[in-house]
């Protein structure tokens, strides 16, 4: 019985060794391609940024430096808070 178990474990070890020796180099090759792609795209973006600088950042949000909140969001928040205050005062008066 122990001899059969040892043969089974030896066979499993050989199969795992073959699997890892085949798949690990492929994994590192794919990771190398990903790293080169990310680094290359960062370099290309930096070169384009140097060649064609933008005058202003055309982001979605223009943050107010005092509140660190977009101006339109600040106005909307103030509007909703004023609406809640008037609703609460009208409920208190009733």
N, C-alpha and C positions, 0 to 999 in steps of 0.2 A: 504493500500500500504506500509506504513513504516514497518508493522509487517512482511510482506513477505520479504522485503529487510533485515531485522534483522535476520530472520530465515536463509536466504541464506548466509549471512556473518557468522553466527554462525556455519553453516554446513561447510563452507569453512575453518574456523578457526580450527575446529575439525579435518578435513582431513589433513590440514597442520601440525598440532601438531602431529598427528599419523605418518605422513611421516617423520618429523624431528626426532621424538623419535626413529624411526626404522633405519633411514639412518645415523645419526650422529655417533652413536657408531660404526657402520660398517666402516665409513670413518676413525675414529681415530684408529681402529684396523688395517686397511690397512696401515695407516701412521706409526704406531708403527712397523709393520713388515719391512717397508722400512727403517726406522731409524736404527733398529737393524741390518738389512742386510748391510747397508753402514758402520756402526761402526764396525761390525764384520769383514768385508772384509778389512777395514783399519788396524785393529789389526793383522789380518793374514798376510797382506803384510808387516807390520813393523817387525813381528817376522821372516818372511822369509828373509827380508833384513838384520836382525841381524845375522841369522844363515848362510846365504850364501851371504856375501858382494861381490859386483863386484869391480874389480880393476879399471876399467874405465867406464865411462858412454858411453854406446853404442847407443847414439842417432843418429838421422838422420843427424844432423848438428853439425859440429865442428866449433864453433864460434871463430873468431879472436877477442881477447880481446880489440884490439885498435879500430876496426871499428864496433864491435858487428854484424858482417855479416859473413855468411859461406864463407870459403876460395874459394870454387869453384864458388860460386855466385859472389864473388868479381872479380875473374879472368874473368868470362863471361861478367860482366859489363864493365870492362876495355877494353876487346876485342871489344864489341859493340860500346863503345865510341870512340875508335881509328878508327873504321870503319866509323862512322859518320863524324869524323873530316876529314878523307881523302876524303870522298864524298863531303863535303862542300868545301874543298879547291879546288877540281877538278872542281866544279861548278863555283866557284869564278874565276878561271883561264880562263874559257871559256868565 
